[in-house]
Structure formats: structure tokens, C-alpha cells
Amino acid sequence: MKRLILLLATCAIYAGSTAQTDSSFHKNDTLRIGNIVIVKKSNKNKSGNNGDNGTSITMGRRPARSYSKVTTNWFIADIGFANYSDNTNYSNTGNYLVNKPGSPAFSKEDFKLKTGKSINVNIWIFMQKLNIIKNNVSLKYGLGLELNNYRYRSQSHISYREGGTIPYSGVQTNAPFIFRDSINFSKNKLAADYLTVPFMLSFATNHAANKKGLILSAGVSAGYLYSQRNKQISSERGKQHNKGDYDLEKFKFSYIGELGIGPVRLYGSYTPKSIYEHSLDIRPFTVGFRFSNL
């Protein structure tokens, strides 16, 4: 009780020392001590007439802060794993990409990946959050680069070509094809890079300013394939980059989501349609960590 009286006396002395009159207009002076708010009212109003004088003291919680309706994060990074579900019918002899005449046919085993070395990296140039219901429900959208590296096993012997002479048969073609190569590769991967626009509806258990709240987001993304290549390393040929279309679809539609607490999130995506246009039925998915305050 004595401490409270001393605190109020100190506040009164402060208010008295600043209570001098002035011929010009002044805004209210505010002093905040913990949950105590002291307001010294101005002695002139805007019209120059005498206004309310005096000092008011209130105790209680601080007034709620106002937050921007739109929040932007720049250069968000994702790191995770890339893989796919393979629904290809390899018995279909009309599959021109993987069953060229005279070339040994492939099977599902050939297209299996090295799980720990098939990497997905996303670099979001920007991501914005538009608050819909206070700060608990919001719309998230952005623009970024989605980089996928599908690393084949060394025993797969997969090689991509964008036309040319088909091994084993000697047939010339202008169409892309995959053939079973004769050597083991120390590194053999297909890289597919997309310019991607995500849209998500986000739910937060706590206020957006509280970085400890649980966040759940779900939505879709649309990607445009701007680069694809087959990179190989072997002792016989060294390092090679084979570039071409490889029958890959130019556009990709995916379901996406994220879950997390604070700035570290788990993210995931699934593409319900094959990324190949006519041949393989390959449906990619990713999972990893996202580093974002949004």
C-alpha cells in the first residue's frame, strides 16, 4: 500500500511540474508505468479556447495494438525432400518415351529415387498475408521458384535425349525418349524448376503478434515449368547436362499446406496429375521445413 501511495505521489509531482500554461496548443502528454497510464490533458483546444485541464490516472491493461491488414515477407526459404508416386503402365508398348523399338523396356524399379538425395528447394520472392477475420483467419499468397531434383539410383541407367539416334536400334527420331544406358552413373538426376504462385487459407490459434501460436494453412499452387535437364556424372563421360522438353507438362497444379509454431513450419505439396504429358504417369509430392514469420 505504501508503495502505491508513493507511486501516486510521484505521478502527482510529475503532473504538477508539467502543468504550466502555454499560449500555443499542446497535445495530451502521456506517461505509462506498467499498467498505470497518466494523461496530462492539454489546456488549450485547437480553436484557442480554454479546454479541459488536469491529469487523469487509469489502471488496467494496455489498449490493444492495431495491426496492419496486409503483412509481407521477402525471400522465404524452404528445404525438403522431393519424391513421386509412379502409376505408369510399363506394359504399354505404345509408350514412346520409355519403350522405343529395339531398346530394352523400363519398369517401375528403374525409376525409383534415392530418397535422401532427392531434394526440393523453394525460394519465395515474396509472401503476403491478408487478414480476413482479425488475425486468426487470413489469405496467404506469393510468388517464387520451386526447384525439384529427382535423384535416380545408380543401377537405374536412365538417360534422357531430346531426339537423335536411338541406341540399340539406330533409328533416328525428333521426339524425346529415354533409354537404358550402358554405364553406371555416380550422379544421375532429373531437375524440374517452376515459377510458382501459391494461394492458401491460413488459421492461427493466437494473435498474429504472438509468435507462439499454432498455424495451419491449406490451399493450391500453380506452377510454370521454365527449366528442365538431365544431369549425369560418370567416370566414362565426366559431367554432362542434357537439356530438352522430355515430354514434361509446362504447367503444374498442386495441393499445398503448412503446419507449425512460430517461424519454423512443416510444409507439403502433392500434384494429382502426372507431370509428363503423354508417357509416364509420375505424380510428385514434397515435404520439408519452411522458415517464415508470416
N, C-alpha and C positions, 0 to 999 in steps of 0.2 A: 504493500500500500504506500509506504514512504517513497518507494522508487517511482510509483505512478505520479504522486504529488510533485516530486522533484522534476519529473519529465514534463508535467503540465506547466510548472513554474518556468522552466527553461523555455518552453514554447511561448509562454506569455511574454517573457522578456524579449524574445526574438520578434514577436509580433509588434511589441511596443517600440522597439528600436527601429522598425521599418515603417512606422505609421505616420511619418512626416508627410505633409501635404505637398502637392506639386501642381503647378498651373497647367501642366500637359497631361494628356490621357495616358494611363498605365493599364496594362493587362493585370489580371489577378496573379499574385505570387503564390506559389505552392511549395510546401515543404513536406516531404514524405519520410517518416521514420517508422520502418517496419510496416505494421498495419494501421498506423496513425497518419492521417492526412490533415495538414494545416493549410488553410487557404486564407490569404490576406486579400480582401476584396479591394478593388480599385475605388478611389474617392472621386473620380470624375467619369461621367459617361461620355459616349462618343460625341454628343451634342454640346459638351462643355458644361452641362448642368451637374449639380451635385448628385451623386449616385449613392448606392449603399456603401457604408463604411463598416469596418470592423474585421474581425478574424473569426473564422469558424474552424472547429476541430471535430473531425469524424474518425471513428474507429471501425475497422472491419476489413473485409477482403478488398484487394485492389480491384478496380474495374477491369473487365475483360478486355484484352487487347483486340484490336481489329487486324484482320489478316487479308492479304491480297487474294482476290478471287482466282487469279492465274499465277502459277508458280512455274519457273523454268529452270531446268538443269542442263548444263552443257557438257558434252563429251562423257557420257556414261559408258562404262566398260563391262562387258560380260565375258566370262571364261567358263567353258564347259565341254561336254562330250557330244559328238555327233554320231548318229547311227541311223539305221533304217530297217523297216520290215520289208522282206523280199517276197512278193506274191507272184513272181514271174512264172509263166508256164514254159519251162525249158524244153518240153517235148514238142512244142510248136515249131515245125520245120520252116514255117513261113516267117519266123522271126529273123529278119535280115541282118539285124545288128549283131547278134551273138551266134547265129548258126549259118554262116556263109557256106556255100557249096564247097566241098573239098577241105574245109577247115574243121578241126576237132570241135565238137559242140561243148558248150559250157553247162554247168549245173549250179544249183544254189550254193553248194560248198565253195565254189570258185569265187563267189562274190562276198563271202564273209569278211568282216573287217577285224583289224586289231583294235579292240575296244579302247584300250588305254591310250592309243596314239591317234585316234580319230577325233579331231578337235574342232570345236565350234567357238569362234570369237566374234562378238558383236561390238561395234563401236557406234553408239548412238550420238549423232552430231548434236541433237538437242532432244529433250523430252519435256513436254509441258503437262501440267495438271490443272484442269478447270474444275473448281469446286461447284458441286450441284446442290447438295444438302449439307449446309455448314461445312465442316472439314472432314466429315465422316464418309461421304459418298462423292466421288469425283470421276471425271473422264480424263484418261491419260492418252496422249498421242505423241508422235515424234517422227524422226527421220534418221536413218542410219545405214551402216554397212553390215551385212550378215555374211561372215566368212566361214565356209564349211570345208574341212579336209577329211575325205574318206580314205583311210589308210588300209590298203589291201594286205593280206598276209603274203609272205614271200613265196609260198608254194602256189599262189593263185595264177601266176604267169599271165596276168591280164595286160594287154596293150591296146590303146585306142589309136585309131587312124581316121583322118578326115579324107577318105578317098585314097586311091592309089592301087597298087598291086596287092592282091590278097595272097598272103603266104599259103603254101601247100598247093594251091590251085593255079596260081599265076594269072588269075582273072583280074582285069582292070575294072575299076568302078569309081564313080564320082560320089557315091553315097558313103556316109560314115560307117565304120564297122569296128568290132572288137575281135581280136584273135588271140589264140593261145600261143604265147611266146615260148621260145626255146631256152630261156635263161632264167636264173633266179635273180630277183631284184632285192637289194638291201633296203631300198625305199621305193614304194610304188603307191601313188595316191591319185585320186581324182579330186580336184579343187573346184568348187562351185561358189561363186560370190554373187550376192544380191544387194540391190538398193531396195531397202525395205521401209514400209510405213506401217507402224503398229497402232491399233486402237484397242483400249482396254477400259472396262468399268472397274473402279477401284473402291474397296471398302476398308475403312480404318476404324479400329475399336476405340482409339483415343484421338484427342485433338491433334491436328497436323503438326503443331509446335512441339508436341510431346514425342520425342524420337523413340520412345519405348513401346509404342502401340503396335498391335498386330495388324498387318496389312495383307489383304487378299485382293488380287486383280485377275481378271479374265477377259479375253477378247479374241481378236483376229488380227492377222497381218497380211499385207500384200507385198510381194517382192518381185523385182525385175532382174533377171539374170544378165549381168553385164560382163562377166568373165568366167571362163571355164578352161581347164587344162589338165593334162595327164603328166605328172612329174615322176620321173624314174631315175634311180641311181643304181648302177651295176658296175662290177669290175671290168666287164667286157666293153661297155659302151660309155662309161662315165656318167655324167649328168645330162639328162635330156628333158626338154619341155615340149610336149606335143600339144598344139592348140587346135581347137576346132569346135564345132557345134555339138557333135556327138549325139544328136537326136534329143538333146535336153530341151525341155519346155522353157520358153522365155519368161513366163510368169508363174509364180508360185503363191498359193493361198494356204495359210496355216492357222491352226488354233493355238493360242498362246496364253500363258498365265504366269503369275509370280506369287510367292508367299514368303513372308519374313517379318522380322522385328528390327526396327532401326534401319541403318544404312546397308545392311547385308541381307540379300534376298535369295531365295531359290527361284529359278525361272525354268520354264519348259516350253516346248513347242511340238506340234505334230502336224504333218502335212497329209491330208486324207486322200490326195490324188498323186499318182506317180509323177516324178519329176522328169521322166522320159516321155517323149511324145508318142512314139509308136511301138517301142520294143519292150524294154524291161519295165516291170511293174515294181518300182522302188519308191517307198513312202518314208521320207526322213522324219526323225524326231531328234530333239536335243534336250539336254538337262545340264544345269550348271549354276554358277553364282553370279549375281548382279550386285554392283556396288553403286548405290544411288541413295540420295536423301529425299527423293521425290515420292 
